[in-house]
Amino acid sequence: MSIVQLETIRKVYDTKVAVEGLSLKIEPGTMFGLLGPNGSGKTTSIRMMIGMTVPDSGTVQLFDQAFDRRALHRVGYLPEERGLYKKMKVIDQLVFLGQLHGLDEATARKRSLSWCDRMEIADAIDKKTEELSKGMQQKIQFIAALLHEPDLIIMDEPFSGLDPVNAELLMNTLLDLRKQGKAILFSTHRMDQVEKLCDAIALISRGKLVLSGSMRDVKAQYPRNRVQMVFTGPDAFLQHPGIAEAKNYSGIAELRLADPAAAQAILAAAINAGVLVSRFEVMEPTLEEIFIERVRASFGDAEFGGKVSA
């Protein structure tokens, strides 16, 4: 059973095509990353999934059925634009939002207290929202999206405002939810988090799908022509003809090879030059590099400057 299935959906605002012919499918127990530069159509696509806007053409299915608003009780949504009541106490706000999702007051309160403890904000439950940091408010909205135990969880920029410790707490929570069979879709610019978390991705640019598939299949399309290297000593070896591009961050080098077979020759050249190499790892491109390459291709080199935020 597919949790979400979009078939060639299209949306136009005035003369601007926001989404053009997008198709994707999300299965149960899957972490799915919806990626793209600013203005690419990610948020519009999400809004069409949950009925906030209607596609001009194409179809949306939730839980293997044609879109029906009654299915939204099985969906949890954290929007990019935050929407908390500044003057309400945290616990009152969560109970209220839980009741909007159909929970009775006692159940909403019990779940709210449990989630606040899990997300390490139990000491803030009697504070007003306006007294809290942006990261704390983000965790409140995260909890609000989960109180009714949805089967599909949609999160638009869920890591916004979170420090590394709280980002890891949220990531671990999402992984636990995936183990429970929940389908999770999130949109973010944090490629490192997508690479760690996602089973599958879809990259859209200018409203069109330019890359999709399982993370493993996407990465397999690219040669292992990157090297991460930690070294001490002179860096003249970085001029080796087998290196197409080199970035040296004070003894931590990131290399793109002209030919993957050149890796051993480059390592030998460094050692022969008296360089102490403590790490030399050949790998495939990062998701961020793939993202930039595909978006650059969709814009064209002449238009690319300054348009991508990864």
N, C-alpha and C positions, 0 to 999 in steps of 0.2 A: 504494500500500500504506500503510495506517495503522500507525504504530508502536504507539500506544495507542488503544484505543477502550473507553470505559465507557458502558454502556447502563443507565440508570435504577437505578444501584446504591443500596442502602439498608443502613444499619448502625445497630443499636440496642444500647446498653449499659444493661442493667436497664430503667429507664423513660426514659432520655435518648436521643433520636434524634440521632445524631452526623452522619449523612449521609442525605439524603432525596431519592431520585429523580435523582441526579446523572448527567448524560450529557456526555461531551466526547470530542474526537478530536484526536490529535496526529500530524502528518505528518512524514516525514523532512525533515531540514534546517530544522527549525522550532525557534525559541526560544519556549517557552510559559510564561506566568506564571500560577500558581495563587495567587489572592489571597483575603484575607478577614481579618476581625478575629480576635483571639485566641479560641480555642474554637469557631471556625466549622466545623471539620471538615476542614481542609486536610491535616493529618498523617494522619488516619484514611483519607482518600481515597488518599493516597500509599501507605499500608500495604496497602490493598486492591489497588492496582495491582501490587504485587510479592509478594503472597501472604503477607505477615506477618499479615494477618487476612483473614477470608473474608466477603464481603457476605452479608447475610441474604437479599437478593434482587437481581436484576439480573445483568448479565454483564460480565466483564472479558476483553478480548482484548489479547494482545501479539503484534506482528509478524503481524497478520492471522490469528491462530489463537486458539482458545479457550485460556484461561490454562493453561500447563503449566510446572511448576517448572524443567524442563530449559531453558526459554528464558531463565532468569535469568542465564546466563553471558554474555548479550548486554546486560545491564543493569548500570550503575554507580550506586551509591547513596551519597549523603552525608547521613546522618541529622542531625536537629537536635540530638539528644543525642550528644555526642562519646564515642568508645569506643577510645581509644588506651591502650597499655600503658605506664605511667609509667616503669618501670624499664628498658625496652628502648631500645637505641640506634635512632636514626631509620632508618638503612639496614637494620638487622636487622628492624625492624618492617615496613618497606615490602616487603622481600623475602618475609617471612612472609605478609603480606596478599596479595601477588601470587600466592604459591603456593596460597593458599586459593581463588583464582579460577582455578586450573588451570595457571598458568605454571610452567615448570621454573625451578630456582634461578638459572641463568645469565641467562635471559631477564628474570626478575623483577629481578635486580640491575642489568642493563644499562638497562632502562627506568626503574628507580628513580633511578639516577644521572643519566640524561638529564632526567627531570622535575624533580629537585632543582635542577639547573642552570638549567632554564627558569624555575622558580618562585623562583629567587634564594635558595635555602637550602642550597647545596652545602657551605658552611662549617659546617653544623650536622649533617651526616650521622652523625658519631660521638658526638653528644651524646645524653643520655637525654631522653625526652619531658618529664619533669618539670622539666628545666632550661630549657625553652623558653617563650616568651610564648604567650598565647592565640592570637594571630594566626599565629605560626609553626606551632602545633599544627593550626590550621585548614587551613593549606596542606598539611600532611602528609596530613590526611584527604582533602583534595581530590585529591592525587596518588593516594592509595590507591584512590579510586573510578574512576580512569582507567587504571590500569596494564594491565588486560586488554583495553583498547581497545573499550569497549562501544559499541553502536549507540544505546542509550537511556541518557541521563544524567539522573538525578533528584537534585536538590539541595534540601534543606530548610534554609532560612536560610543560604545559602552565604557571605554577606558578614559574618556575625557575628564580631566580634572583629578585623576587618581595618581598618587605617587607610586613608585615601584612596588612597595610593600602591599598596598591595597590593590594594585593591578594584579599582583600574583594571587591575592586572596580571591578576587573575582574570577580569574582564570581557573583556579582550582575548583571553584564552585560550578563553573560551567562544565568542566570535565566530569564532575560528579553527576550533574544533570544528564549529560550525554550517556553515561553508564546506565542511567535509569530508563533509557530509551527515548528521551526527549529529542526533538529536532530543534536545532539552534541555528538561526541565521543572524550574522552580525556584519555590519558595515563599519569599516575603520580604515584609517590611514596608517595604522601601525602594522607594517608588513612583518615585523619580527613576531608579533603575536599571532598573526594569521598563519605564519609558517609553522608555529608550534602547535596550534590548536586545530586547524581546519582539516577535515577529511577531503573536502572538495571546495573549489572556488569558481566564481564567474567574474571576469573582468570586463567592464563595459566602458566604452569611451564614446563621447558624442551620442549617447543613447543606444549604441549598438554593441552587441556582444563581440568581443575580439579574442577571447580566450576562455575556455572552460574545461572542467574535468576534475578528476581526482588529483590531489596534490602530487601523488606519486607519478601519475601519467603526465602531468604538466611539467614537472621537473625532468622527467625522462626525455622530453623533447629537446633538451639542451645538452651540449657536450660538457664533460668535466674539464673545463678549461680555466678554472679559477684556482688560485693558490692563496692560502693564508699562511703567513710566514712570520715567525718571531725570531729576531736575530740581533747579535751584537757585533759591531765592527763596521768597516767601510761599506758603502752601498753602491760602489761602482758596478757591481754585478747586475744591478737593475737595468743596465743598458744592454743586457744580453739580447741578441736578435730574436730569440724565441719569446720575448715578452712584448705583447702588443700594447699593454698599458700597465703602469705601475703607480701605486699610491703608497708612500712611506710615511707612517704616522709614528715618528720617533722610535724606530726599531720594530714596528709592527707593519708589515707590508701586505698589501692586497694586490695581487697580480691577475691580469687577464692574459692568457697565453695565446700566441699566434697559432700554436699547434699543441694540442694536449700531450703529444709525445715529447715535447721539449722539457717537461717538468724535471726529469732526472738530470738532464744536461745543465739546467739552471742551478739545481741544488749542488751539483759537482763544481760548477764555476764559483759559487759562493764559498764552498769549503776550501777550494784551491786558493782563493783570495784571502784566506785567513779569517773568514767570518765564522763566528760561533752561532750555529743554528739550533735553537731549542724547540722549534716547532715548524713543520713543513707539511701542510695538508692540502691535497688536491681535492677539489669539490666541484659540484655543479653550481651554476649561478644562484644567487639568493633570489627569493621571490621579489624583493625590491628591484633588483636589476632586471628581472623579467618584466615586471610592471612598467618600469621606465621605458624599456625597449619597445614593448607593445604599444604603449600610449604614444611614444614618439612616432612610431610607424603610422598610427591612426591620424595624427595631426599633420605629419609631413615635416621634414626638417625645417622648412622655411617658417612654419607657424609655431614650432615647438617651444621656443624660448619663454620660460616663465609660466607655462600653463600647467605644469604637473606638480602636485604636492603628494609626495609618497610618505 
